[in-house]
Amino acid sequence: MRLPIIKQLVHFIEEKDEDFILETIETLEELSMNESLKDHEIDVVGELLSNLYGAIEVREKINSGFSEREALNDFMQRVLKSIDKN
């Protein structure tokens, strides 16, 4: 996950609509089921999906009253904690 990409996607959701992101997620998930994809292509799709889901989570936190900075920091702390558990 890349924080600058998540931040940009959060701004995109604010300017446009979350539905664009949800439809993109649906499309990428469908694409990821294609058996002809190579491992590195699957990795790229997975990275894109992680960033898209991250942006949705951050946006939900902002909508619940967090500042953008607090929402981004909280999200990244949760990600880092989940990585440390493995």
C-alpha positions as CSV (number, residue, x, y, z in Angstrom):
1,M,0.0,0.0,0.0
2,R,1.2,3.5,-0.8
3,L,-0.1,6.3,1.3
4,P,0.2,9.0,-1.5
5,I,-2.0,6.9,-3.7
6,I,-4.5,6.3,-1.0
7,K,-4.6,10.0,-0.3
8,Q,-5.1,10.8,-4.0
9,L,-7.9,8.3,-4.2
10,V,-9.6,9.8,-1.1
11,H,-9.5,13.2,-2.8
12,F,-11.0,11.6,-5.9
13,I,-13.9,10.2,-3.9
14,E,-14.5,13.6,-2.4
15,E,-14.6,15.2,-5.9
16,K,-16.4,12.5,-7.7
17,D,-18.2,9.7,-6.0
18,E,-17.3,6.5,-4.1
19,D,-19.2,4.5,-6.7
20,F,-16.4,4.9,-9.2
21,I,-14.0,3.3,-6.7
22,L,-16.4,0.5,-5.9
23,E,-16.9,-0.3,-9.6
24,T,-13.2,-0.3,-10.2
25,I,-12.7,-2.7,-7.3
26,E,-15.4,-5.0,-8.8
27,T,-13.7,-4.9,-12.2
28,L,-10.2,-5.6,-10.8
29,E,-11.5,-8.5,-8.7
30,E,-13.1,-10.0,-11.7
31,L,-9.9,-9.5,-13.7
32,S,-7.9,-11.2,-11.0
33,M,-9.8,-14.4,-11.6
34,N,-8.3,-14.7,-15.1
35,E,-6.1,-17.7,-15.2
36,S,-3.8,-16.4,-17.9
37,L,-2.4,-13.6,-15.6
38,K,1.2,-13.9,-14.6
39,D,2.3,-13.7,-11.0
40,H,3.6,-10.1,-11.3
41,E,0.4,-9.0,-13.0
42,I,-1.6,-10.5,-10.1
43,D,0.6,-8.7,-7.7
44,V,-0.1,-5.4,-9.5
45,V,-3.8,-6.0,-9.4
46,G,-3.6,-6.9,-5.7
47,E,-1.6,-3.7,-4.9
48,L,-4.2,-1.6,-6.8
49,L,-7.0,-3.3,-4.9
50,S,-5.3,-2.7,-1.5
51,N,-5.0,1.0,-2.3
52,L,-8.6,1.3,-3.4
53,Y,-9.9,-0.5,-0.3
54,G,-7.6,1.6,1.8
55,A,-9.0,4.8,0.3
56,I,-12.6,3.7,1.1
57,E,-11.6,2.9,4.7
58,V,-9.9,6.3,5.1
59,R,-12.8,8.1,3.6
60,E,-15.2,6.4,6.0
61,K,-13.1,7.5,9.0
62,I,-13.1,11.1,7.6
63,N,-16.9,10.9,7.3
64,S,-17.1,9.8,11.0
65,G,-15.2,12.8,12.2
66,F,-11.5,12.1,11.8
67,S,-9.3,14.7,10.1
68,E,-7.7,13.4,6.9
69,R,-4.3,13.2,8.6
70,E,-5.8,11.3,11.6
71,A,-7.6,8.9,9.3
72,L,-4.5,8.2,7.2
73,N,-2.3,7.7,10.3
74,D,-4.9,5.4,11.9
75,F,-5.2,3.3,8.8
76,M,-1.4,2.9,8.3
77,Q,-1.0,2.0,12.0
78,R,-3.5,-0.8,11.6
79,V,-1.8,-2.0,8.5
80,L,1.6,-2.0,10.2
81,K,0.2,-3.8,13.2
82,S,-1.3,-6.5,11.0
83,I,2.1,-6.9,9.2
84,D,3.9,-7.2,12.5
85,K,1.6,-10.0,13.6
86,N,2.8,-12.2,10.7
